[in-house]
Amino acid sequence: MTARSRALLILPHYFHGEDNAIYGSTSAAQRGQRRAALERSLQAWRSHFGPCRELDWHRGAFDVSDGELESLDIVILVYQDRHLLDDALLARSRATHQTVAIDNPRMLPFGAHALIRRHLGEYDWFVYAEDDLAPTDPAMFRKQLLFQRHFGWQRLLQPNRFETNYVNYGPKTYVDGDIPPDKVARIWQYVAEDSPSLTLDTALGALRFERARNPHSGCFMLTSQQAAHWVAQPHFLDLDCSFVTPLESAANLGLLKTFSLYKPVGDARWFLEIEHLDHKFSNFAWPEHRRQPSTAPPAAATVDAR
């Protein structure tokens, strides 16, 4: 499989404005911000992985080249009329939307799992992403293939989610730090893993990956092989919501029961990341502690990719 493949991107999207709401998707005051984030997310997926142009000043023309993907189909899942979509936005982003028939709108993200099963065999990649995430790296798919080529498709690499604080102009903030050890032990129990730390030696230096102590990224990317394997499991679409809330469970729990989930760590955090188009986490009034340089323990598995 090459990076220039067919991909299906599924975005669950919900908005229903309420007063004194806790979540952005239900905050009447954040309607404009949520709409802007959705549009920026769709634009980022299209611009990073679709065709691109380059100005040729000598000829006074645009040189057009193929995108990273051969094609990208975008499906936005909605509940009733509780959304911020309109025909103009769908046309600009070349996206379609589907209404999911459910009683509880909090279960909307699980509709993405059903859609993956329905389209098995039609795509090389299946991508799930929350509606306020924007990719920043056109090489995301290539990096996934690199990781799988060296460490196997039974291991799944998750991006590091970060915020750029455009309110207080604070530092770039990675927002999915470690969860408590007892909860880590609980999510690691599903799949046995003898190599919790992996190192890939490259011309850019050693890239280190560790089994995720917080698997949440708000998204995941599966090859057709991984998607078929997941769908074949008896727990697929069991609607288990025991990991935080239905939102986090839909993004993580089925995968945790099927694969070993990893993230780039330390100086390699940049290797795979995605932007959260919000600033709520980076605005936490938490104290700052200077992290001391640490020497990584010997890796359980090391591969040279040079």
C-alpha positions in Angstrom: 0.0 0.0 0.0 1.3 3.4 -0.9 0.5 6.7 0.8 -1.4 7.8 -2.4 -4.5 5.8 -1.7 -8.2 6.1 -1.2 -9.2 7.4 2.3 -12.5 7.8 4.0 -12.6 10.5 6.7 -15.5 10.4 9.2 -16.2 13.4 11.4 -19.0 13.2 14.1 -20.4 16.7 14.5 -22.9 17.9 17.0 -24.0 21.4 18.1 -27.0 22.4 20.2 -26.6 25.7 22.0 -27.6 25.9 25.6 -27.1 28.4 28.4 -24.5 27.6 31.1 -23.2 24.6 29.1 -20.1 22.7 30.1 -19.1 21.5 26.6 -18.3 23.6 23.6 -20.7 21.6 21.5 -23.5 22.7 23.7 -22.5 26.2 24.4 -24.6 28.9 22.8 -21.8 31.4 23.4 -19.4 29.3 21.3 -21.5 28.9 18.2 -19.3 31.1 16.1 -16.1 29.5 17.4 -17.3 26.0 16.8 -18.4 26.8 13.3 -15.0 28.4 12.5 -13.2 25.3 14.0 -15.3 23.0 11.9 -14.6 24.9 8.7 -10.9 25.2 9.5 -10.7 21.4 10.2 -12.4 20.6 6.8 -10.1 23.0 5.0 -7.0 21.4 6.6 -7.9 17.9 5.7 -8.6 19.0 2.1 -5.5 21.2 1.7 -2.9 18.9 3.2 -4.0 15.7 1.4 -5.6 16.9 -1.9 -4.0 18.3 -5.1 -1.6 21.2 -4.7 -0.4 24.1 -6.9 2.9 25.9 -7.2 3.4 29.4 -8.6 5.6 29.4 -11.7 6.7 33.0 -11.9 8.6 32.5 -15.2 5.6 31.2 -17.1 2.9 33.1 -15.1 1.0 29.9 -14.3 0.2 27.4 -11.6 1.8 24.0 -11.8 -0.6 21.5 -10.4 0.5 18.2 -8.8 -1.3 15.2 -7.2 -2.1 15.2 -3.6 -0.7 12.9 -0.9 -3.9 10.8 -1.3 -5.4 9.7 -4.5 -8.8 10.6 -3.1 -10.4 11.7 0.2 -14.1 11.2 0.8 -15.4 13.1 3.8 -18.6 12.1 5.6 -19.9 14.2 8.5 -22.2 12.4 10.9 -25.0 14.5 12.5 -27.9 14.0 14.9 -31.2 15.4 13.7 -30.8 19.2 13.0 -28.3 19.8 15.8 -25.3 20.8 13.7 -23.7 23.9 12.1 -23.6 22.6 8.5 -25.1 24.3 5.5 -25.0 23.6 1.8 -22.3 26.2 1.1 -19.9 24.7 3.6 -20.5 21.1 2.3 -19.9 22.3 -1.2 -16.7 24.1 -0.4 -15.3 21.1 1.5 -16.7 18.6 -1.0 -18.2 16.7 2.0 -21.4 14.8 2.5 -23.4 14.4 5.7 -25.4 11.5 7.1 -27.9 11.6 9.9 -27.4 8.8 12.5 -30.6 7.4 13.9 -29.9 7.1 17.7 -31.9 7.9 20.9 -28.9 9.5 22.7 -26.9 12.1 20.8 -23.9 11.3 23.0 -23.6 8.0 21.1 -23.2 9.8 17.8 -19.4 9.0 17.5 -20.1 5.3 17.4 -21.9 5.8 14.1 -18.4 6.1 12.6 -17.7 2.5 13.6 -20.7 1.3 11.7 -19.7 3.4 8.7 -16.3 1.8 8.7 -17.8 -1.7 8.7 -20.2 -0.7 5.9 -17.3 0.5 3.6 -14.8 -2.2 4.2 -13.0 -3.1 1.0 -13.7 0.3 -0.6 -10.9 2.3 1.0 -7.2 1.9 1.8 -7.5 4.1 4.9 -10.2 4.8 7.4 -9.8 8.0 9.4 -11.9 9.1 12.4 -11.5 12.7 13.7 -13.4 14.9 16.1 -14.8 18.0 14.3 -12.3 20.5 16.0 -9.1 18.8 14.9 -6.8 20.0 12.1 -4.0 18.0 10.6 -0.8 20.0 10.2 1.4 17.4 8.6 1.0 16.2 5.0 3.2 13.1 5.8 0.8 11.7 8.4 -0.1 8.7 6.2 3.5 8.0 5.2 4.6 8.1 8.9 1.9 5.6 9.8 3.2 3.3 7.1 6.8 3.7 8.3 5.8 2.8 11.9 3.8 -0.2 10.8 6.6 -1.4 8.4 9.0 -1.5 11.3 6.8 -2.5 14.2 3.9 -4.3 12.7 0.3 -3.5 11.9 -0.9 -4.9 15.3 0.5 -1.8 16.9 -1.3 1.5 16.2 0.4 4.9 16.3 -1.7 7.7 17.7 -0.9 11.4 17.1 -0.1 13.9 19.9 -2.9 16.4 20.2 -1.8 20.0 20.9 -3.2 23.5 21.3 -1.9 26.8 20.0 -3.2 29.3 22.5 -4.5 32.2 20.4 -6.0 33.9 23.4 -3.1 34.3 25.8 -0.3 33.5 23.2 1.0 30.8 25.5 3.4 28.1 24.6 2.4 25.2 22.4 0.6 22.8 24.7 0.3 19.0 24.3 -3.0 18.3 26.1 -3.1 14.5 26.5 -0.6 13.8 29.2 -0.5 10.7 31.3 -3.6 9.5 33.1 -3.4 7.9 36.7 -1.5 4.6 36.8 -4.4 2.5 37.9 -6.4 3.7 34.8 -3.3 2.9 32.6 -3.2 -0.6 34.0 -6.9 -1.0 33.2 -6.6 0.0 29.5 -3.4 -2.0 29.0 -5.0 -5.2 30.2 -6.9 -5.8 27.0 -3.9 -6.6 24.8 -0.6 -8.2 25.9 2.5 -6.3 24.8 6.2 -7.2 25.5 7.7 -4.0 24.0 6.2 -1.0 25.7 9.1 1.2 24.4 10.2 1.3 20.8 13.0 3.2 19.1 13.5 3.9 15.4 16.9 5.0 14.4 16.7 7.4 11.4 18.8 10.0 9.7 17.0 12.6 11.8 18.0 10.9 15.0 16.4 8.3 17.2 12.6 8.4 17.3 11.1 7.0 20.5 7.6 5.6 20.9 6.0 4.4 24.1 2.8 2.5 24.7 0.3 5.3 25.3 -0.4 6.2 29.0 -3.2 8.4 27.6 -4.4 6.9 24.3 -6.8 9.8 23.5 -6.0 11.9 20.4 -9.6 12.5 19.3 -8.8 10.6 16.1 -7.3 7.5 14.6 -6.1 6.3 11.2 -6.5 2.6 10.2 -5.3 0.8 7.2 -7.8 -1.5 5.4 -6.0 -4.4 7.1 -6.3 -2.9 10.6 -9.9 -1.9 10.0 -10.9 -5.4 8.8 -9.2 -7.0 11.8 -11.0 -4.6 14.2 -14.4 -5.2 12.6 -13.9 -9.0 12.9 -13.5 -8.8 16.7 -16.4 -9.9 18.9 -16.2 -6.6 20.8 -16.6 -4.5 17.7 -19.4 -2.0 18.1 -20.3 -3.2 21.6 -21.0 0.4 22.6 -18.8 0.1 25.7 -18.6 3.7 27.2 -16.4 2.8 30.2 -13.4 5.0 29.1 -14.2 8.5 30.4 -17.3 9.4 28.3 -18.9 8.0 25.1 -16.8 10.5 23.1 -13.5 9.2 24.5 -14.7 5.6 24.4 -15.7 5.8 20.7 -12.2 7.2 19.9 -10.2 4.7 21.9 -11.8 1.8 23.7 -12.5 -0.5 20.7 -8.9 0.1 19.5 -7.5 -0.6 23.0 -9.3 -4.0 22.9 -7.7 -4.8 19.6 -4.3 -3.1 19.2 -1.3 -1.9 21.3 -1.6 1.9 21.1 1.6 4.0 20.9 2.5 7.7 20.8 5.8 9.5 19.9 7.4 10.7 23.1 10.2 13.1 24.3 12.1 14.8 21.5 10.0 12.8 19.0 6.6 14.2 20.0 6.6 16.2 16.8 6.8 13.1 14.6 3.0 12.7 14.6 0.7 15.3 15.9 -2.7 17.0 15.3 -4.0 20.4 16.4 -6.9 20.9 18.7 -8.6 24.1 17.5 -9.4 25.3 21.0 -7.6 26.7 24.0 -9.6 25.3 26.9 -6.9 22.9 28.1 -4.0 25.3 27.6 -5.9 27.9 29.6 -5.9 25.7 32.7 -4.6 27.7 35.7 -2.2 24.9 36.7 1.3 25.5 38.0 4.3 25.0 35.6 7.2 22.7 36.5 10.3 22.6 34.4 10.8 19.1 33.1 14.3 17.8 33.7 16.2 16.1 30.9 15.9 12.4 31.3 17.8 9.4 29.9 15.5 7.0 28.3 15.6 3.4 29.5 16.9 0.8 27.1 14.3 0.3 24.4 12.7 -3.1 24.2 12.8 -3.0 20.4 15.1 -0.9 18.3 15.0 -0.7 14.5 17.4 1.1 12.1 15.6 2.8 9.3 18.5 4.6 7.8 
